[in-house]
Structure formats: structure tokens, C-alpha cells
Amino acid sequence: MSDASLFLHIALSLSFVGLVGLGIGRALDAWVRLAPTGADDEGALAD
């Protein structure tokens, strides 16, 4: 495998990982925004 091919593969892999990270970040942001508010939620951790 030549150096150019190796660097291209690494660059594309990092780009893919970056795009996946953005997608996960957006999904988590939307999930948090849609979460119900209030301290008396049944799913909330309590002492």
C-alpha cells in the first residue's frame, strides 16, 4: 500500500468518524430537548 493510499484511507476514516460523532451529538441534543422537565419524574434518580 503506497503512502498516498494510506493517508487517503486515514483521512476518509477520520472524516467518517467525525460525521458519525456529529450525528450522535445531534441525536443526543434532540433527545435531551424532548425529555420531560421536572424533578418528580419517575425515571429520575432520587436519594
Summary of the structure (lengths in Angstrom):
residues: 47
radius of gyration: 19.7
end to end distance: 57.9
largest distance: 60.0
contacts: 69
relative contact order: 0.08
helix: 68%
strand: 0%
